Amino acid sequence: MEIQENIVNKVAQSGLVTLDPASFYPVGERVVYDIAGNLFQGLILREKDFREFVKTHDWLQYQDKNIAVTCSADAIVPGWAYMLLANKLAPYAREIVFGNEEVLETVLFIKNIANMDIEQYRDQRIVIKGCGDIAVPVSAYVELTKKLTPVVKSLMFGEPCSTVPIYKKKD
């Protein structure tokens, strides 16, 4: 007589909701605009030359792109120069930030997370997925934790089969 055992998927029955932070991955090409290319002899920004560049540059090439504006040179760049760039990029770019690619990625993720509907997670047991094909900045995990903690029953990190507890609502 053969005994057949039923395999029970305890993860599926656990009531855990998996949230993949990669689902907040921002669309659009990323571009770093380095103002160092506008410096005279790599040292100073000449206002007249810079204003001429800003006036004649093809800004259309930044259409729908996410732009990080920075200066890689060890030079003092006045704030108005970044303001001029932002002013010219604004009609075309999807997003503009001051900083490097990491700052840009952080801002893009945080903006998408800010728009999430947290009510769907109210009183749920949430697992924030810890790995995937898309690199997710740590700042996105921090933002998700900050946003979800007030509404969820519990918050965990990892995979449903192996989680690290982060928060549990006291009854």
Secondary structure as the mmCIF struct_conf table of DSSP 4:
data_model
#
loop_
_struct_conf.conf_type_id
_struct_conf.id
_struct_conf.beg_label_comp_id
_struct_conf.beg_label_asym_id
_struct_conf.beg_label_seq_id
_struct_conf.end_label_comp_id
_struct_conf.end_label_asym_id
_struct_conf.end_label_seq_id
HELX_LH_PP_P HELX_LH_PP_P1 GLU A 5 ILE A 7
HELX_RH_AL_P HELX_RH_AL_P1 LYS A 10 GLN A 13
TURN_TY1_P TURN_TY1_P1 SER A 14 GLY A 15
STRN STRN1 LEU A 16 LEU A 19
HELX_RH_3T_P HELX_RH_3T_P1 PRO A 21 PHE A 24
HELX_LH_PP_P HELX_LH_PP_P2 TYR A 25 VAL A 27
BEND BEND1 GLY A 28 GLY A 28
STRN STRN2 ARG A 30 ASP A 34
HELX_RH_3T_P HELX_RH_3T_P2 ILE A 35 ASN A 38
BEND BEND2 LEU A 39 LEU A 39
STRN STRN3 PHE A 40 PHE A 40
TURN_TY1_P TURN_TY1_P2 GLN A 41 LEU A 43
STRN STRN4 ILE A 44 ILE A 44
HELX_RH_AL_P HELX_RH_AL_P2 GLU A 47 THR A 56
BEND BEND3 HIS A 57 HIS A 57
HELX_RH_3T_P HELX_RH_3T_P3 TRP A 59 TYR A 62
TURN_TY1_P TURN_TY1_P3 GLN A 63 ASP A 64
STRN STRN5 ASN A 66 THR A 70
BEND BEND4 ALA A 73 ASP A 74
HELX_RH_AL_P HELX_RH_AL_P3 GLY A 79 LEU A 89
TURN_TY1_P TURN_TY1_P4 ALA A 90 TYR A 92
BEND BEND5 ARG A 94 ARG A 94
STRN STRN6 GLU A 95 PHE A 98
BEND BEND6 GLY A 99 GLY A 99
HELX_RH_AL_P HELX_RH_AL_P4 GLU A 101 ALA A 114
TURN_TY1_P TURN_TY1_P5 ASN A 115 ASN A 115
BEND BEND7 MET A 116 MET A 116
HELX_RH_3T_P HELX_RH_3T_P4 ILE A 118 TYR A 121
TURN_TY1_P TURN_TY1_P6 ARG A 122 ASP A 123
STRN STRN7 ARG A 125 LYS A 129
BEND BEND8 ASP A 133 ILE A 134
HELX_RH_AL_P HELX_RH_AL_P5 VAL A 138 LEU A 148
TURN_TY1_P TURN_TY1_P7 THR A 149 VAL A 151
BEND BEND9 LYS A 153 LYS A 153
STRN STRN8 SER A 154 GLU A 159
TURN_TY1_P TURN_TY1_P8 PRO A 160 CYS A 161
STRN STRN9 SER A 162 LYS A 168
#
